[in-house]
Structures are given as C-alpha cells and as structure tokens.
Amino acid sequence: VAGQALAAATLDAAAVQAKFAGASLFVIASGDMGAQLKFFVYSQEAGSGSYFIAELLIGKAPCTLTATIKSDASAASTDAFKAHVSAALGAV
C-alpha cells in the first residue's frame, strides 16, 4: 500500500492505536515522527494461522497510508489484510 489516501481527521497515536486494538491489529511499537505517525503491527489470520507484520506510515497532512507488509500468507490473504488495515483507519 503506497500513499493510499485516508479520510481527513485529527490524527494522534492514541486514537490510531485504539482503532487498531478494536480490529485485532496488535501494536509492537509506535511513534510520532512529526509529519507522520509510524506503527509496527502484527496480526494473525484466523483460518490459516498465517502472521502479518507491517510497518505503517500514516501521513498527517495530507492523510496518507504507506505500508510495508511481510507475511507467508497467500496474495489474496495479504490483499484482505491491506483492506482490513485501511478499514480500521477509515474512521480515525
């Protein structure tokens, strides 16, 4: 996911982390990098047990998402994970 536009909203690390928690995205580390928020998250797919580990950079202005995702899951599962992360962030 490179530079995907997000809904404009007030972005702060606590609000994003709360949204992630509600979506079963577990934060390993996070930080406010000035113009963007940076998160390292992981999640596990229910059916296959595959893990996803992601570095997420969330631009504050404009609101954008850039993600680097590592997983042993299929391409379809990885695409579903990308959509899940985007949906979790959609209401931030």
Order of alpha helices (4+ residues) and beta strands (2+ residues): beta-alpha-beta-beta-beta-beta-alpha
